[in-house]
């Protein structure tokens, strides 16, 4: 993975650490220290595996003592992890990377969401897979947003929303099994709560390219969603339209939702083909 980190915590902690091996005046010390810290991160990110200190220092081009001190400061910040005598990229850096990717997807997706909302006049969501949950990245509100419609930044179960089901239908079986093992929480009387019914719903979503929810997540809310595939053909994102079950008929807008998802997918994958892997 490429390394791109921001935030005052990392900068302040690393830049504030004295480094007797640095050359130059004190006012140039922070830049030198930060460059060394990022050298370690780049080496670990490029290797995509854990690495001992001797190899890490050699690849980063710095004395072992300096690399050891720098690496331990990064461990304290949870930017890298130490496992035994080896180091690897830490969870916090993966989280920052995921946030950056999510922000980019939101920016790319917003014109498609706004165009779709203008056509259907109901609430449009962009969701992505986050572990075994849906993360709602963006929402463009429609007329009379139903109570209980997920807000931007909220999370929800995969099995009881159109977004979740359509992504689950196009992901590997291990995740499906994990969702089943964790249990299908019954949020309303209409929530799918048995494995057989959920697997049937996923089969229909694969066959039609859309998934529906009918008051399964929230009473009074119905919706339809279509997947946005990544380069590996996995449905790790999706677009949905939801509205009040008293007036909204999601089947009538399924085709335009599929078209919006396809348009976003084409736009999202274009820079990948032109500029290499993301």
N, C-alpha and C positions, 0 to 999 in steps of 0.2 A: 504494500500500500504506500502511496505517496504521503508525505507528512506535511500537514498544514495546520498549525496550532496558533490560536490567539488566546488572549486572556491575561489579565494583570497578575493573577496568582503565579503562573508559570514564569512570566517575565521577571516579576519582582523577586521571587525566591531564588531563581537561578542567577540573575544579574547581580543580586546582592551578595552572592557567595564569593569570598576572596579566592583568587587563583594565583598562586605564587609562580606558576609556570608561564603566565602571560607576559608578553613583551610589550612595552610602551607605557604611556602615562596612565594614571588612574582613570582619567576621563574616557579613555578608550577601552577600559576593562570590560564593561558590560557587553559591548558588541562582541568582543573576543570570546567571552564566556558563553553567550547565547549561540554563537556559531559552533562552538564545540558541543554544546548540548544538542543542537540540531544535527550535527554530524553523527552523534550516537543514534539518534532517532532514525535518520536516513539509512544508516547501516542496518539496523534491526528491521526496519520496514522493508528494505530491499531483499533481505535474506529470507523473510517470511518464516522464521524459525527462531528458537532460542539459541543463545550463543554465550560461550564462556568469556571471561573478562580479557584474557590474553588475545583471543581472536578479535573481540570487539574493539579493543584499543588499537590493534594493528590495522584493522580495516578503516578505522576512523582517523588514523594518522596522528595519534597523540600518545604521550607517555601513559603507561599503565596506571600509575598512581593518580594522574589527572582524570583518566577515564573512570577509574574506580570511584573517586570522590563525586564526579559529575553524575555517574549512574545511580549512586545511592541517593543523591538529591532528587533525581527524577523518580526513583522508587517511592520516596516520601510523598511526592506529588501524585502518585498513582498513574503517572504517564507511562512508565514501564514497570514490569513485574520482575521480581527475582524469584526463581524457582531453584532451590539448591544453590549451586554455584553458577547458574546460567541466568541470562536476562532475555526478556522478550517484550514486545509491544504490549502496553497495558490496556485495560478496559476503558479508561478515561479517553485515551486517544481514539479508540474505535468509536466511542460515543460522539466525540467531537467530529469525527469524519462522517458519521451517519447524519448528524445535524446539518452539516454543510451540504450533503447530498440532498437531504430533505428540503432545505431552503432553495436549492437550485431547482428541484422538481416543482416546488410550489410556484416559482417564478415562471417556469416554462408552461405549467398547466393553467395558470390563471386565465389567460385569454380564451382557452377552450371551455373552461367552467363558466365564464361570463357569457360566452356565446350560447352555450347550452341552456343556461338559466333564462336568457332572453327569449329562447324558443319555447321552453316548457312552462315558464313562469312559476316553477316550484323550486324548492331548495336543492342545491347541488353540492355534493361532497367529493373531495379527493381523499382517499384513504390509502395507507400503506401497511404492509405487514410489519409488526414489531414484536418479535418473539412469537407468542401464541395469541396475540391481540391485534385488533385494528387500531392504528393511530390515525386520527382524523387530522390531516395536514391543513386542509382548507375547507371553508364553507362559503358559498354564495347564497344568501338567504333569498327565498321566494316570498310570495305574498302570504301573509299570515302563517309564519313559521310555526309548525305544530309544537306544542309543549313536549319536551323530552327529546327533541331533535339534537343530536350531538353537536357540541360546540367545537370550534377549531382547537386543536391541542388535546382533546379528550380521547379516551380509549374505550374500547368495548370488546366483548367476546366475539369470536369469529362465527359461531354457529347460529347466531340469532339476528344477523343483519344481512342485507343483500350484499354489501361490500365484503363482509367477512366470508360469506359462503362462496362468492364468485372467485375470490382469491384462493380459498381453501380447495376449490375444485381443480385448480391449476397448479398446485404445489405437490411436493412429493408425499408419498403415503405415510412417511414417518411422522410428519406434522399432523396429519389427519388422526393417526393413532394416538398421538399425544393429547390432542383435543378431546378425543373420546375417553381416554384414561383420566383426564382431569375432571371429566363430568360435564354434562350439558345443563347448565343452570337454567331453570325455568323462570324467565323474567315475566312472562304473561301466560294466560291460559293457552295461548296459541304458539308458544315457543316450541320448536322442535327439540325434544328431550330424549329421544331414543336413537341409538346408533343406526338402526336400519333406515329410519326416516331421513336422517341427515345424509347418509350415503346415497339414498335415492335422489335427494335434492342436488347433491354434488354431481351425480350422473346427468341430471337434466341441465345443469348449468354448463357442463362440458359440451353437451349436445347442441345447446341453443346459443351459447355465447353470452348469456345473461343469467342472473339469479334474482329472485324476488324475496321480499319480506312482506308479510301480511300481519301486522300487529304482533310480530314475534319479539321485537325489542322493546316496543312501547305501544300501549294501547292507543288507537286512533291514528297510527302512522303506518303507511305502506310505502313500498319503494322498489326500485329496480337498479341493478348495477352491472357493469361490464368491465372485464379485466384490461389492464395495461401490462403487456408482457415485457420482460427484460430480454437481454440477448440470449439467454439460455432457455427462453420459452416459458419462464415461470411467471405466474400472475402475482407479482409481489406488490402491485398497486392496482387501484380500480377507481372508477368514477360512478357515482350513484345519483339518482334523483329520488327524493322523498316528498310526500305530501300527505294531506289528511285523507284517511281512508273513506271518509264520507263523500268525497268529491273526486279524488285523484285516482285514475286508472293507469297504473304503471305499464301495463301491457301495450298501451297506445303509444308510449314514448320509447319503447325498448329499442327500436331501430335507430333513433337519433342518439340514444345513449351509447349504443355500440359504435356509431360513427364518430362520436366525440372521443371515445376511448381509443379508437383506431388512429384518429388524428393526432392525439397526444403521444401515442406510442411511436408513430412515424417521426414526429418532431423530436421526441426524446432520444430515439436511436440514431438519428441523423448525425449529430456531433460525435457519437461513438464510432460510427463508420468512418467519418472524415478525419478524426483526430486521435483515434486509438482508444484503448480501454479507459473507462472512467475511474 
